[in-house]
Structures are given as structure tokens and as C-alpha cells.
Amino acid sequence: MSEVELSSFRGANAGRAMTSDTVRQATSLALTMYRLSSWLKSPRPYLMLIGFAGFLGFWYLAVEVWKLPRFAEMPGLTTVVTEWLSQDPTYGLSIFMEEYYLHIWVSTRRIAIAFFLATAIGVPLGLFLGWSKRFMQFVFPVFELLRPVPPLAWVPLAIVMFQGSETPVIFLTFLASFYATALNTMLGVESIDVSYVRAASCLGAKRWQVFRHIIVPGALPYIFTGLQISVGVAWFSLVAGEMVSGQYGLGYVINTSYTMVRYPTIIIGMVTLGIVGYVTSAAIRLLGDYMMQWRTRELALGGDR
């Protein structure tokens, strides 16, 4: 083959590759737009708005209109919103203050570190707990002994074991996330039908091939369910840890605001925590849907009955 023919052949292959990538991107964009359109046409977003409106309306009426006894000391909806959106907030915390975003960044960074460690350790541990009976008999009793211990009970030991104020908070956040991740991963492995493993073995698959191509993909739905649970539990533990130790973070804001009787700032910290927590959980859910497109197709075809 001459150089001219070889160049033409390479150019044609490159053109096909570019065309294939373009088609794939266009298909993905069209699918995304279709899903968005279907979601907007469904009652879900409007029911969600009605739910939020009902909650905010009850808050406003109970505190500012009816002035119910149990809500007498709570800050009203208008007070919180005015403080949150004020350029010169009374208590020094609003969306226009740099400190507000510093607290969000510090909490998010701690969650990211703890969640990454919990995933990196908890997922492999859970896979091996479900895959190897001998490993499970050796490790699981210790795992179950430590799992019921609440993160706050670890606070004194965390302060003794780790120096500074940052590492103990991350450790407490890691613990809660780790147990949820490992346990759900183990349950995912145990849920796999043993006939798949036997069929692969009959076809000559080695043990590590069965683990890679059957165990890991089969456990993915449970793994991502565990990750969604673990990131929520991690936020619980993070707030508790920041209340005990820490100079920044949303938990620190809530605890300090209570001590200094800044009740509107407590609500601002709680709402911000809910928003950031929802975003992190939704991101994990979207990642799981992307990595498990085969399961989406299976459910669409009625494979999970």
C-alpha cells in the first residue's frame, strides 16, 4: 500500500471515529433532553413545589400568624429569608458574606475526604465479605461489634488518636459512612443468584474472572444505594463532629448560633446543610444511573419482576 493510500485509509478511519463520537454525543444529548421534557410533563415537579409550598406556608402561619406556643421562640420565615438574603445581615451570615461560603467549602471538603476513604475501603471490604465465607467469618463479628457504636462515642478517642481539629472530624464522618457502604455492598454480593456463578464456572471462567464480571457488576445497585445512604449518614456525623471540634463548617455554625442565641442563623445553617446534602446525594444517584445503564434498560424491558 502506497503512502497516499495509507494516508487516505487513516483519514477515513479518523473520519468514521469522529462521526461515531458526534452521533454518540448527539444521541446522549437527545436522550437527556427527552428525559427532562418527560420529567417536566409529569406531575413530579409540580407535586414537589406543592410540598415545599405547604411546608413553608405552615411554618409562616404557625410562627408569624397563629403564633402557636411550641413555635413561639422560633424565627419566622420572613425573618430567616430577610437575614439570609441581606447584604448587611444582623448576625453576620448571609449569601453575600464570604464566611458563609467558607463554612460550606470546609464542610464539603471534609465530606469529600471522608466519603472517598469510606468508599475506597468499604466497597472492597463489602465485596470480600460477601464473596468469601472464610473472610466473613473472620472479619464480620468484629465489624458487627463496632458498627452499633455511635460516632459521638468515638469523640474522646478520636481527639486522643489524631492531632489537630481537622482529622478527628474527618474520622468521625468516615466511620458512619464506612459502615453503611460496606454493609450494603456485602448485601449486594449476597443477593446475586448463585446460578450465574455456576454458569460462568461451567464455561471455564476462573475465580477472579467471576469476581470481576459477575460479582462486582451484580452488586453495583446495592453499592450505589449504600453510597447514597452513606453520604447522608456522613452529613449527620459531620455536623456532630463539627459541633464538638472545629472552627469552621455548617455544624460549627449551628452550634455556635445556638450558644450565642442567633436563632435565624441556626435555620440558615440547617437549610444550607439540606441543600448541599441533597446535591451530593443526587450527584451519586446520577453517577449510579450512568454506570448502570444496563440495569435501566433491563427495568424498561421488564427484566426485574
C-alpha positions in Angstrom: 0.0 0.0 0.0 1.4 3.4 -1.0 1.8 6.3 1.3 -1.1 8.1 -0.4 -3.4 5.1 0.0 -2.3 4.7 3.6 -3.0 8.3 4.4 -6.4 8.1 2.8 -7.2 4.9 4.8 -6.1 6.7 8.1 -8.2 9.7 7.2 -11.2 7.6 6.5 -10.9 5.8 9.8 -10.4 9.1 11.7 -13.5 10.5 9.9 -15.5 7.5 10.9 -14.4 7.8 14.5 -15.3 11.5 14.6 -18.6 10.7 13.1 -19.3 8.0 15.6 -18.4 10.3 18.5 -20.6 13.0 17.1 -23.5 10.6 16.8 -23.0 9.3 20.3 -22.9 12.8 21.8 -26.0 13.9 19.8 -27.8 10.7 21.0 -26.8 11.4 24.6 -28.0 15.0 24.4 -31.3 14.0 22.8 -31.9 11.4 25.4 -31.1 13.9 28.2 -33.5 16.4 26.7 -36.2 13.8 26.3 -35.8 12.8 30.0 -36.0 16.4 31.0 -39.1 17.0 28.9 -40.8 13.9 30.3 -40.0 15.0 33.8 -41.5 18.4 33.2 -44.6 16.9 31.7 -45.1 14.6 34.6 -46.7 15.7 37.9 -43.5 15.1 39.9 -42.0 18.7 39.8 -45.3 20.3 40.5 -46.1 18.0 43.4 -42.6 18.8 44.7 -43.4 22.5 44.5 -46.7 22.0 46.3 -44.9 20.1 49.0 -42.4 22.9 49.6 -45.1 25.5 49.5 -47.1 23.6 52.1 -44.1 23.2 54.4 -43.2 26.9 54.1 -46.8 28.0 54.4 -47.2 26.0 57.7 -44.0 27.5 59.0 -45.2 31.0 58.2 -48.6 30.5 59.7 -47.5 28.7 62.8 -44.9 31.2 63.8 -46.0 34.6 62.4 -49.8 34.3 62.1 -51.1 31.8 64.6 -48.1 32.1 67.0 -48.5 28.6 68.4 -47.0 28.0 71.8 -44.5 25.5 70.6 -43.3 27.8 67.9 -43.1 31.0 70.0 -39.3 31.1 70.2 -38.6 30.0 66.6 -37.6 32.6 64.0 -40.3 33.3 61.4 -40.0 32.6 57.7 -39.7 36.2 56.7 -37.0 36.8 59.4 -34.9 34.0 58.2 -35.2 34.8 54.5 -34.5 38.5 55.2 -31.4 37.6 57.1 -30.2 35.1 54.5 -30.6 37.5 51.6 -29.4 40.6 53.4 -26.3 42.4 52.3 -25.8 43.7 55.8 -27.1 40.8 58.0 -27.8 41.3 61.7 -26.0 38.2 62.7 -23.2 38.4 60.1 -24.1 35.4 57.9 -25.9 35.6 54.6 -25.3 34.7 50.9 -23.4 37.9 50.5 -20.8 37.1 53.2 -17.6 35.3 52.3 -17.6 33.5 55.6 -20.9 31.7 54.6 -19.2 30.1 51.6 -16.1 29.3 53.6 -18.3 27.2 56.0 -19.9 25.4 53.1 -16.5 24.7 51.5 -14.9 23.4 54.7 -17.9 21.0 55.3 -18.0 19.8 51.7 -14.2 19.2 51.7 -14.5 17.1 54.9 -17.3 15.1 53.5 -15.4 14.5 50.2 -12.3 13.2 52.0 -14.3 11.0 54.4 -16.6 9.7 51.7 -13.7 8.9 49.4 -12.0 6.9 52.2 -15.2 5.2 53.2 -15.8 4.2 49.5 -12.2 3.1 48.9 -12.2 0.9 52.0 -15.8 0.0 52.5 -16.6 -1.3 48.9 -13.7 -3.7 48.7 -14.3 -4.9 52.2 -18.0 -5.5 51.5 -17.2 -7.3 48.3 -14.9 -9.7 50.1 -17.3 -10.1 53.0 -20.0 -11.3 50.6 -17.7 -13.3 48.3 -15.6 -15.2 50.8 -17.3 -17.1 53.6 -14.0 -17.7 55.4 -13.1 -14.0 55.3 -16.6 -13.1 56.5 -16.3 -15.5 59.5 -13.0 -13.8 60.4 -13.9 -10.1 60.0 -17.7 -9.8 60.2 -18.0 -10.4 64.0 -15.6 -7.5 64.7 -17.4 -5.4 62.1 -20.8 -6.0 63.8 -19.3 -5.4 67.2 -18.1 -1.9 66.3 -21.0 -0.9 64.0 -23.6 -0.1 66.7 -21.2 2.3 68.5 -22.4 5.8 67.6 -19.8 8.2 66.1 -20.2 10.6 69.1 -18.9 7.8 71.4 -15.7 7.9 69.4 -15.1 11.6 70.0 -12.7 11.2 73.0 -10.7 8.5 71.3 -10.6 10.5 68.1 -9.2 13.5 69.9 -6.6 11.3 71.6 -5.6 9.4 68.4 -5.4 12.3 66.0 -3.8 15.7 66.4 -5.4 19.0 65.5 -9.1 19.7 65.0 -9.5 18.6 61.4 -8.6 14.9 61.4 -10.9 13.9 64.3 -13.9 15.4 62.4 -13.0 13.6 59.2 -12.5 10.3 61.2 -15.9 10.6 62.8 -17.5 11.3 59.4 -15.7 8.4 57.8 -16.9 5.9 60.4 -20.6 6.3 59.8 -20.2 6.4 56.0 -17.9 3.3 56.1 -20.3 1.0 57.9 -23.2 1.9 55.5 -21.1 1.4 52.4 -19.5 -1.9 53.5 -22.8 -3.5 54.7 -24.8 -2.6 51.6 -22.0 -3.9 49.4 -22.0 -7.2 51.2 -25.7 -7.5 50.9 -25.4 -6.8 47.2 -23.0 -9.7 46.7 -25.2 -12.0 48.7 -28.2 -11.0 46.6 -26.6 -12.3 43.4 -28.2 -15.5 42.1 -25.7 -18.4 42.5 -26.7 -19.8 39.1 -24.8 -17.0 37.4 -21.6 -18.0 39.2 -22.2 -21.7 38.4 -22.8 -20.9 34.8 -19.6 -18.9 34.5 -17.6 -21.7 36.2 -19.1 -24.3 33.9 -18.0 -22.1 30.9 -14.4 -22.1 32.2 -14.2 -18.8 34.0 -11.6 -18.5 36.7 -12.4 -17.3 40.1 -11.1 -13.8 39.6 -13.0 -13.6 36.3 -16.2 -14.5 38.1 -15.5 -11.9 40.7 -14.8 -9.2 38.1 -17.5 -9.9 35.6 -20.4 -11.2 37.8 -19.9 -10.2 41.4 -18.9 -6.6 41.0 -21.5 -5.6 38.3 -24.2 -7.6 40.1 -23.5 -5.8 43.4 -23.5 -2.3 41.8 -27.2 -1.5 42.5 -26.7 -2.2 46.2 -23.3 -0.4 46.2 -24.8 2.8 44.9 -27.8 2.5 47.2 -25.3 2.2 50.1 -23.3 5.2 48.8 -26.5 7.3 48.8 -27.2 6.2 52.4 -23.6 6.7 53.5 -23.3 10.2 52.2 -26.5 11.2 54.1 -25.2 9.5 57.3 -21.8 11.2 56.7 -23.5 14.6 56.9 -25.2 13.6 60.2 -21.8 12.6 61.7 -20.1 15.7 60.2 -22.4 18.1 62.0 -22.0 16.2 65.2 -18.2 16.3 64.8 -18.1 19.9 63.9 -20.2 20.7 67.0 -17.6 19.1 69.2 -14.4 20.0 67.4 -13.9 22.5 64.6 -13.6 26.2 63.9 -15.5 26.2 60.5 -18.3 24.3 58.9 -22.1 24.2 58.9 -22.2 22.1 62.2 -20.0 24.7 63.8 -22.4 27.5 62.6 -25.4 25.7 64.0 -23.8 25.0 67.4 -22.3 28.5 67.8 -25.5 30.2 66.7 -27.4 28.2 69.5 -24.8 29.2 72.1 -24.9 32.9 71.1 -28.7 32.9 70.7 -28.7 33.5 66.9 -31.7 31.5 66.0 -32.1 32.7 62.4 -28.6 31.6 61.7 -29.4 28.1 63.0 -32.2 27.8 60.4 -29.8 29.2 57.7 -27.2 26.6 58.6 -29.8 23.8 58.6 -31.3 24.8 55.2 -27.9 25.1 53.7 -26.9 21.7 55.0 -30.1 20.2 53.5 -29.4 21.8 50.1 -25.8 20.7 49.9 -26.6 17.2 51.2 -29.3 16.9 48.6 -26.9 17.9 45.8 -24.3 15.4 46.9 -26.9 12.6 47.1 -28.3 13.5 43.7 -24.8 13.5 42.2 -24.2 10.0 43.4 -27.6 8.9 42.1 -26.8 10.3 38.7 -23.4 8.6 38.7 -25.0 5.3 39.6 -27.6 5.7 36.7 -24.7 6.4 34.3 -22.7 3.4 35.4 -25.7 1.1 35.4 -27.3 1.9 32.1 -27.7 -1.8 31.6 -30.0 -2.0 34.6 -32.1 0.9 33.3 -32.6 -1.0 30.0 -33.4 -4.2 31.9 -36.1 -2.5 34.0 -37.5 -0.8 30.9 -37.9 -4.3 29.3 -39.5 -5.7 32.4 -36.5 -7.8 33.5 -37.0 -7.1 37.2 -40.4 -8.5 38.0 
